[in-house]
Amino acid sequence: MVVVGAGPTGLMLAGDLAEAGVVVTVLERRADESNVTRAFAVHARTMEELEIRGLAGELARTGTPIRALRLFDRVQIDLSRCPVSTDHC
């Protein structure tokens, strides 16, 4: 099986396939690792997928909770009242 792209989706797919016993080759056109990220947070659905793989607990324990967001220097979102729990991880 060939997976094209070594981004988050490609690597997750390749890992899942390999875990299922499939021989996987990952193709990536970049020669070097990217030093840029477009992500600033881990969303709930991502945590669910990581939990299935036994990885969410460590990420939740070592991550930094975000209490507020400021978007475009105009909109502020207060996240401090959102429940934060790692009990399920």
C-alpha positions as CSV (number, residue, x, y, z in Angstrom):
1,M,0.0,0.0,0.0
2,V,1.3,3.5,-0.8
3,V,0.2,6.6,1.1
4,V,1.0,9.9,-0.6
5,G,1.8,12.7,1.9
6,A,3.5,12.6,5.3
7,G,1.3,15.1,6.9
8,P,-0.9,14.4,9.9
9,T,-3.6,12.6,7.8
10,G,-1.1,10.5,5.8
11,L,0.9,9.5,8.8
12,M,-2.2,8.5,10.8
13,L,-3.5,6.4,7.9
14,A,-0.1,4.8,7.4
15,G,0.1,4.0,11.1
16,D,-3.3,2.5,11.2
17,L,-2.6,0.4,8.2
18,A,0.7,-0.8,9.6
19,E,-1.0,-1.6,12.9
20,A,-3.4,-3.8,10.9
21,G,-0.5,-5.7,9.3
22,V,-0.5,-3.9,6.0
23,V,3.0,-3.1,4.5
24,V,2.9,0.7,3.9
25,T,5.2,3.0,1.9
26,V,4.8,6.7,2.6
27,L,5.7,9.1,-0.2
28,E,6.5,12.7,0.6
29,R,7.9,15.3,-1.9
30,R,9.6,17.5,0.7
31,A,13.2,16.5,1.4
32,D,13.2,18.2,4.8
33,E,10.8,18.4,7.7
34,S,8.5,21.4,7.7
35,N,9.2,24.0,10.4
36,V,5.7,25.4,10.0
37,T,2.5,24.3,11.6
38,R,-1.0,25.4,10.8
39,A,-2.4,24.0,14.0
40,F,-2.8,26.0,17.2
41,A,-5.0,23.5,19.1
42,V,-6.1,19.9,19.2
43,H,-9.8,19.6,18.6
44,A,-12.3,17.2,20.3
45,R,-12.5,14.9,17.3
46,T,-8.8,14.6,17.1
47,M,-8.6,13.7,20.8
48,E,-11.3,11.0,20.2
49,E,-9.2,9.5,17.4
50,L,-6.0,9.7,19.6
51,E,-7.9,8.1,22.5
52,I,-8.9,5.1,20.3
53,R,-5.1,4.6,19.7
54,G,-4.2,5.0,23.4
55,L,-2.5,8.4,22.9
56,A,-4.9,11.0,24.2
57,G,-4.1,10.7,27.9
58,E,-0.5,11.6,27.6
59,L,-1.3,14.5,25.3
60,A,-4.0,15.8,27.7
61,R,-1.6,15.5,30.7
62,T,1.3,17.3,29.0
63,G,-0.6,19.9,26.9
64,T,-1.3,23.5,27.8
65,P,-5.0,24.3,28.2
66,I,-6.1,27.5,26.4
67,R,-8.3,29.7,28.5
68,A,-9.0,32.4,25.8
69,L,-8.6,33.1,22.1
70,R,-8.2,36.4,20.4
71,L,-8.9,36.4,16.7
72,F,-7.8,39.2,14.3
73,D,-7.2,41.4,17.4
74,R,-10.9,42.0,17.5
75,V,-12.8,39.0,18.8
76,Q,-12.0,37.4,22.1
77,I,-13.4,34.1,23.1
78,D,-13.4,33.1,26.8
79,L,-12.8,29.4,27.2
80,S,-12.2,29.4,30.9
81,R,-15.7,28.2,31.7
82,C,-15.5,25.1,29.4
83,P,-15.0,21.9,31.4
84,V,-11.5,20.4,31.2
85,S,-11.1,16.8,32.2
86,T,-8.6,14.1,31.5
87,D,-10.5,11.4,33.4
88,H,-11.7,9.8,30.2
89,C,-8.2,9.6,28.8
